[in-house]
Amino acid sequence: MKRILFIFLVLIAVILSGSEGLLFPSKDSLNVKQIVQLPTSGDPNDVFVVDTFAYIGMGNNLVILNISNKTNPKQVGFLCLSAIVIKIYISGNYAYIADDYSGLRIVDISNPTSPKEVGYYDTHGNASDVCVSGNYAYVADGYSGLRIVDISNPTSPKEVGYYDTHGWAIGVYVSGSYAYVAVIYSGLRIIDISNPTSPKEVGYYNTRYAGGVYVSGSYAYIADYSSGLRIINISNPTSPKEVGYYDTPGYAWDVYVSGSYAYVADRGSGLRIINISNPTSPTNVGYYDTPGNARGVYVSGSYAYVADGDYGLQIINISNPTSPTSVGYYDTPGYARGVYVSGSYAYVADGNSGFQIINISNLTIPYQIGHCNTPGVAYNVFVSGSYAYVAVLDYGLRIIDISNPTSPTEVGYYNPPEEIQDIYVSGNYVYIANGDHGLRIIDVSNPTSPKEAGYYNTPGYAEGVYVSGSFAYVADGYSGLRIINISNPASPKEVGYYDTPGSAEGVYVSGNYAYVADYLDGLQIIKISNPKHPKRVGNYLTHGWAVGVYVSNNYTYVADTREGLRIIDTNNPKKPKEVGYYYTPEIIHKVYVSGSYIFLVLSSGIYVLKKI
């Protein structure tokens, strides 16, 4: 059962690592460019430690921590890259990054507080691991095998050779004249790289689900997803032989060898410490059950650094291998779900990590300045005056005082009958799109004691809400756009509706028009100058699933899931036309515009774009 389950997991991992090609078109843009990704979220995939700095691959970001104080690591540097940072290798003043579908990225880290990308090589496949030796970077490139890149000039890397590993190359380690490549379904492949322009396979050993690889002395240590740690004698590279193994209880994902011990990142079973002084008979001597899913491990001195999925970086004292203990951690935030921008701050509903406030006064160096835990998953936010109104899964509306951005504090809450889908604040009222329970109107004149003032049970499923004047406009799923008179909040009444062709997911009102994100039917533009008789005047089919919409200066910005951001010129609402787009590397949830900047909400964080 374990093997069958894992085969399924591996297939999913392979699909996801290549998802840009499967789920999304080639990453591209028109009339818009990415400025930065706000440091809100992403699960760590890898960690590399040099001296007093730890370099973490966190979602699309390279995060640099000062770990001189192991009990309290602090972020000092940050850089957003094009795709998911899967593996990191540090050599000299450069970080070499396996960046999934964006290939090899080279980052100057001579100043850890200000890392800068200086060069890249877009490999043919999905860069999954990288190892540097001399003037060459060896990239395990997914279905494209092993790619050898000349990095003698880091600003202009060039491929000089490659070898087709006939499987998904996921790990690589270089020792001497050989590259040891872990290939899913094909195990360990040993490649002679004495001539980098003409690499040749000289031997292999099939461990089946090889993932991570580490070479020490005459042995290659393989983290094999389905069967734990495999130890291969490579003293004769043309005839490698397995001499020992230890079947870890979880899924062995990565391995690091130091002295007489192999340290295995074993996914749900945390860090496993295995005595390999006798390679023919490895034994488990200690373990630390990390709170998350251990994906990567790096050992430096008396400490093991574990990239632990949802639970960030875990720092573990291994001075006594039989009794490892946690000494510190860096808790990377959760999954971004909502954003509101006001002045110099971005307010983020950040999933399990609650409510985050990020200083964006200098967008080249965004940084978190405030945080407030929420009792559940934070997934939407609206800011008005000194308060942030946050929708929290299973825990309703939370009201947070943000008068001091460095110390946001919850002051009140209201739990409606169903999950909140959207929020809009106007005056002393919060208008909630409440799914099957329609529109809820909450009096927040006293933020410490919010009370429901009225409600209107729409016929569909209330997904989005926008308030303008005396009316609330509700995106009501398959019941289209509902227009509700809220001049008396205690007794709201529907005065008109327009049955959109799709499922109304989001709405934005500007002037005499309501702009509706209508799922499979794209953008619908509805004239509402007479709220009793709304009528459609224009539409634009965005080809994906339109779920969010924002209007600014005659442009309509549509969050279109698979198709990313679409920018529509709606100066003439009867003839909307697309003038820009940005393909996102994953599904987009929402879009927010502030001035000349566009904020996209993706699971891995907030992308900041600028029109060009």
KARA-V539791 format. One record per helix or strand. SS is the DSSP state (H for helix, E for strand). FROM is the first residue (numbers start at 0). TO is the last residue. If there is no record, write none. Layout:
BEGIN
SS | FROM | TO
SS | FROM | TO
END
This chain:
BEGIN
H | 1 | 16
H | 18 | 22
E | 28 | 29
E | 31 | 37
E | 43 | 49
E | 52 | 57
E | 60 | 65
E | 73 | 79
E | 86 | 90
E | 93 | 97
E | 99 | 99
E | 103 | 107
E | 115 | 120
E | 126 | 126
E | 128 | 132
E | 135 | 139
E | 141 | 141
E | 145 | 149
H | 153 | 155
E | 157 | 162
E | 167 | 174
E | 177 | 183
E | 186 | 191
H | 195 | 197
E | 199 | 204
E | 208 | 215
E | 218 | 223
E | 227 | 232
H | 236 | 238
E | 240 | 245
E | 253 | 257
E | 260 | 264
E | 266 | 266
E | 270 | 274
H | 278 | 280
E | 282 | 287
E | 293 | 293
E | 295 | 299
E | 302 | 306
E | 308 | 308
E | 312 | 316
H | 320 | 322
E | 324 | 329
E | 337 | 341
E | 344 | 348
E | 350 | 350
E | 354 | 358
H | 362 | 364
E | 366 | 371
E | 377 | 383
E | 386 | 391
E | 395 | 400
H | 404 | 406
E | 408 | 413
E | 421 | 425
E | 428 | 432
E | 434 | 434
E | 438 | 442
H | 446 | 448
E | 450 | 455
E | 461 | 461
E | 463 | 467
E | 470 | 474
E | 476 | 476
E | 480 | 484
H | 488 | 490
E | 492 | 497
E | 503 | 503
E | 505 | 509
E | 512 | 516
E | 518 | 518
E | 522 | 526
H | 530 | 532
E | 534 | 539
E | 545 | 545
E | 547 | 551
E | 554 | 558
H | 560 | 562
E | 564 | 568
H | 572 | 574
E | 576 | 581
E | 587 | 593
E | 596 | 601
E | 604 | 610
END
